[in-house]
Amino acid sequence: MRGHGAGATVLRGILGFDADGCLHTAKILRLSEDLPIVVETVDRPERTEALLTEIDPMICEGLITREKARVIAYRAGTNADSA
């Protein structure tokens, strides 16, 4: 994706229901490509909107939500383990 956002976290679910109530699950003997995925980003509104214009055409089925976040703390650029 173009641009340099503040960062993102991608979470892959092990179980989910679709709009029809069909269960999608990760079973040992079955490789499932239809498991739920959550992508979380935190960035300025204009950058989020630009990202949404790129992501929207990629989503054939699913749900896109936009939530307001209250940032409590942000720490970057230091590694406590390297001290």
Phi and psi in degrees as a GROMACS rama.xvg file:
@    title "Ramachandran Plot"
@    xaxis  label "Phi"
@    yaxis  label "Psi"
@TYPE xy
-72.8799  158.434  ARG-2
87.0065  174.298  GLY-3
-128.455  93.2591  HIS-4
-77.2167  175.318  GLY-5
-71.5602  -20.4612  ALA-6
140.498  166.794  GLY-7
-150.854  154.334  ALA-8
-124.699  132.489  THR-9
-113.896  125.601  VAL-10
-117.434  127.231  LEU-11
-104.886  124.542  ARG-12
-77.325  158.652  GLY-13
-102.806  -8.42982  ILE-14
-159.265  143.24  LEU-15
-162.863  162.043  GLY-16
-114.26  142.984  PHE-17
-95.3063  -176.131  ASP-18
-63.1471  -25.6451  ALA-19
-86.1881  -0.288642  ASP-20
84.6106  9.73238  GLY-21
-76.8916  131.331  CYS-22
-82.25  130.862  LEU-23
-116.973  124.327  HIS-24
-141.657  156.384  THR-25
-93.642  103.121  ALA-26
-102.117  151.183  LYS-27
-58.1493  -40.9246  ILE-28
-91.1807  7.54481  LEU-29
-136.194  127.241  ARG-30
-90.9647  117.301  LEU-31
-107.808  128.324  SER-32
-100.879  4.62477  GLU-33
-114.325  30.9855  ASP-34
-79.8049  155.518  LEU-35
-68.3653  144.764  PRO-36
-130.668  135.009  ILE-37
-118.858  126.889  VAL-38
-114.442  120.62  VAL-39
-112.315  131.644  GLU-40
-131.854  154.017  THR-41
-131.479  120.533  VAL-42
-161.721  178.063  ASP-43
-66.0753  149.632  ARG-44
-53.6335  -41.563  PRO-45
-67.8694  -33.3173  GLU-46
-74.0042  -36.5481  ARG-47
-63.6403  -42.3931  THR-48
-62.5505  -41.2834  GLU-49
-63.5067  -39.5856  ALA-50
-65.2287  -40.8416  LEU-51
-60.9451  -36.5658  LEU-52
-66.1692  -26.0521  THR-53
-83.9309  -37.7262  GLU-54
-75.2916  -39.2319  ILE-55
-50.6427  -46.0612  ASP-56
-66.3405  -18.1206  PRO-57
-81.6005  -18.6097  MET-58
-92.2188  105.745  ILE-59
-83.8738  -33.4731  CYS-60
-148.918  133.765  GLU-61
144.28  -162.528  GLY-62
-134.408  133.846  LEU-63
-117.919  127.254  ILE-64
-123.183  157.911  THR-65
-132.142  121.656  ARG-66
-121.215  149.864  GLU-67
-86.7342  131.857  LYS-68
-109.537  145.273  ALA-69
-107.248  106.84  ARG-70
-79.0696  123.165  VAL-71
-90.0309  -42.2097  ILE-72
-151.094  149.036  ALA-73
-140.279  122.885  TYR-74
-129.552  126.943  ARG-75
-147.331  156.272  ALA-76
88.4808  -2.94249  GLY-77
-128.265  149.429  THR-78
-124.081  111.101  ASN-79
-63.1859  -28.94  ALA-80
-73.1462  -19.8943  ASP-81
-83.7411  -6.7594  SER-82
